[in-house]
Amino acid sequence: MRGPCAAVRGAPGHPARLSGRGTFVIEKRIGIIMHGVTGRMGTNQHLVRSILEIRKQGGVALKDGTRLMPDPILVGRNAAKVQELARQHGVSRWTTDLAKALNSKSDAVFFDAASTQLRPTLLKRAIAAGKHVYCEKPVSTNLAEALSLYRAAKKARVKHGVVQDKLWLPGLLKLQRLRDSGFFGKILSVRGEFGYWVFEGDPQSAQPPAQRPSWNYRSEDGGGIILDMLCHWRYVLDQLFGGVKAVSCRGATHIPYRWDENGKKYRATADDAAYASFELAGGAIAHFNSSWTVRVRRDDLLTLQVDGTRGSAVAGLRRCWTQSLDATPKPVWNPDIPQPINFFEGWTEEPDDPAWGNAFKTQWELFLRHVAGEGPFRWGLMEGARGVQLAELGLRSWKRRRWVTVPTLRA
Ligand SMILES: NC(=O)c1ccc[n+]([C@@H]2O[C@H](COP(=O)([O-])OP(=O)(O)OC[C@H]3O[C@@H](n4cnc5c(N)ncnc54)[C@H](O)[C@@H]3O)[C@@H](O)[C@H]2O)c1
């Protein structure tokens, strides 16, 4: 079944439209098959805050002055759900027939934000159909599959991208700016605190319903915080602070039972917390706590503290504070008196850059430009594979109770 086909702007002759300033702009359509968009990430981050926002702003500006206009077709198993999503957001094309969508010549890109376990099969089908592919992380649940996806895309000469959204969070962009300015001196360590309390979902209790999908807590369904979060920490560390050389990870399943979307009690078979240390190229040590069983008393759901010889910074998702060596207080240990130093003073907030937008949207724009032939895009399937590699080695480290070396993966 397929929804009515859009009266597509820009297809195939790239017609002109009048811009806000009264000048004509050429619009070039790019068809995107969006799979898994009825899910949490698919709807909020990818459809609403990225693709529909890009459409609202009049597409992505290309160097020659044309605007690349994404034209999504929503794909899902449940016709009623997909149709309703399309209706709510004014998207004219939707279908439950993935094979037909992949066969269509009018859509150049396949995007997937559905279940992790299904991703390799779906991406392989899309690659075989000659589509450029873009997808959520993790690209797969194991390194062998992740590498085979990279090879398939390379062989088919299609363009590929994997979501690495944290890199474009304003808080992390500020850390990157500080690093580039030499603010930190030599970076010594990076501490990451990620997490919040995820409710168990017991419908009989007075607690709110669970705010994450139940598959996250079942390893047989591709769940687990190590697989989920070590993918993120890999690209954050590799790209901002030094390549990850070794990992020591201890996972835990702190909450043994939870309740699913239908109110049914199930056994949590996947890890819901991970305590992981990393050795980085260049000598810095990183340690990240990731947990769905922790209560927040810090600036944000993710905070990163970077300590260097010349200064330190603490970043949340959006805000970031610094303390230089000159502003560093000299505490003296004395538990017999109230602490005389207010440690929250003496930090300076980093200014915002108004050019920074939603992190997912920013990466989408870079990917679409790349597909249009503009600009390199380093965040492809090999980067995705590196994330899966670290998660796999993190799980191995936990199982064997020892440090594990991270072998270099080369494209
Ligand atoms: N980048 C990030 O920060 C981030 C955050 C959360 C999740 N994710 C990733 O995004 C993906 C989706 O996670 P979510 O939290 O949105 O999950 P979700 O459960 O909310 O959504 C999953 C979607 O996949 C669909 N789906 C599941 N099984 C399917 C099947 N067999 N056939 C077709 N469709 C199927 C569901 O209908 C739903 O639309 C996962 O791979 C997850 O790891 C990324």
PDBQT file of the ligand as one rigid body, heavy atoms in Angstrom, charges set to zero:
ROOT
HETATM    1  N1  LIG A 501      21.816   8.636  18.178  1.00  0.00    +0.000 N 
HETATM    2  C1  LIG A 501      21.283   8.470  19.353  1.00  0.00    +0.000 C 
HETATM    3  O1  LIG A 501      21.558   9.197  20.306  1.00  0.00    +0.000 OA
HETATM    4  C2  LIG A 501      20.309   7.345  19.579  1.00  0.00    +0.000 A 
HETATM    5  C3  LIG A 501      19.470   7.366  20.713  1.00  0.00    +0.000 A 
HETATM    6  C4  LIG A 501      18.547   6.331  20.887  1.00  0.00    +0.000 A 
HETATM    7  C5  LIG A 501      18.469   5.293  19.977  1.00  0.00    +0.000 A 
HETATM    8  N2  LIG A 501      19.313   5.274  18.895  1.00  0.00    +0.000 N 
HETATM    9  C6  LIG A 501      19.240   4.164  17.923  1.00  0.00    +0.000 C 
HETATM   10  O2  LIG A 501      18.094   4.370  17.100  1.00  0.00    +0.000 OA
HETATM   11  C7  LIG A 501      17.480   3.103  16.793  1.00  0.00    +0.000 C 
HETATM   12  C8  LIG A 501      16.017   3.147  17.225  1.00  0.00    +0.000 C 
HETATM   13  O3  LIG A 501      15.930   3.389  18.602  1.00  0.00    +0.000 OA
HETATM   14  P1  LIG A 501      14.613   4.005  19.276  1.00  0.00    +0.000 P 
HETATM   15  O4  LIG A 501      14.997   4.359  20.663  1.00  0.00    +0.000 OA
HETATM   16  O5  LIG A 501      14.045   5.036  18.372  1.00  0.00    +0.000 OA
HETATM   17  O6  LIG A 501      13.698   2.690  19.299  1.00  0.00    +0.000 OA
HETATM   18  P2  LIG A 501      12.096   2.565  19.153  1.00  0.00    +0.000 P 
HETATM   19  O7  LIG A 501      11.763   1.243  19.699  1.00  0.00    +0.000 OA
HETATM   20  O8  LIG A 501      11.425   3.769  19.704  1.00  0.00    +0.000 OA
HETATM   21  O9  LIG A 501      11.863   2.597  17.580  1.00  0.00    +0.000 OA
HETATM   22  C9  LIG A 501      12.172   1.495  16.758  1.00  0.00    +0.000 C 
HETATM   23  C10 LIG A 501      11.436   1.634  15.436  1.00  0.00    +0.000 C 
HETATM   24  O10 LIG A 501      11.753   0.480  14.633  1.00  0.00    +0.000 OA
HETATM   25  C11 LIG A 501      10.563  -0.150  14.193  1.00  0.00    +0.000 C 
HETATM   26  N3  LIG A 501      10.820  -1.589  14.094  1.00  0.00    +0.000 N 
HETATM   27  C12 LIG A 501      11.196  -2.419  15.100  1.00  0.00    +0.000 A 
HETATM   28  N4  LIG A 501      11.292  -3.687  14.622  1.00  0.00    +0.000 NA
HETATM   29  C13 LIG A 501      10.983  -3.621  13.310  1.00  0.00    +0.000 A 
HETATM   30  C14 LIG A 501      10.878  -4.597  12.285  1.00  0.00    +0.000 A 
HETATM   31  N5  LIG A 501      11.130  -5.885  12.521  1.00  0.00    +0.000 N 
HETATM   32  N6  LIG A 501      10.528  -4.180  11.038  1.00  0.00    +0.000 NA
HETATM   33  C15 LIG A 501      10.274  -2.871  10.788  1.00  0.00    +0.000 A 
HETATM   34  N7  LIG A 501      10.348  -1.917  11.729  1.00  0.00    +0.000 NA
HETATM   35  C16 LIG A 501      10.687  -2.284  12.973  1.00  0.00    +0.000 A 
HETATM   36  C17 LIG A 501       9.521   0.183  15.240  1.00  0.00    +0.000 C 
HETATM   37  O11 LIG A 501       8.222   0.054  14.723  1.00  0.00    +0.000 OA
HETATM   38  C18 LIG A 501       9.904   1.633  15.549  1.00  0.00    +0.000 C 
HETATM   39  O12 LIG A 501       9.386   2.489  14.566  1.00  0.00    +0.000 OA
HETATM   40  C19 LIG A 501      18.315   2.041  17.505  1.00  0.00    +0.000 C 
HETATM   41  O13 LIG A 501      19.238   1.490  16.601  1.00  0.00    +0.000 OA
HETATM   42  C20 LIG A 501      19.051   2.823  18.583  1.00  0.00    +0.000 C 
HETATM   43  O14 LIG A 501      20.280   2.232  18.929  1.00  0.00    +0.000 OA
HETATM   44  C21 LIG A 501      20.200   6.278  18.694  1.00  0.00    +0.000 A 
ENDROOT
TORSDOF 0
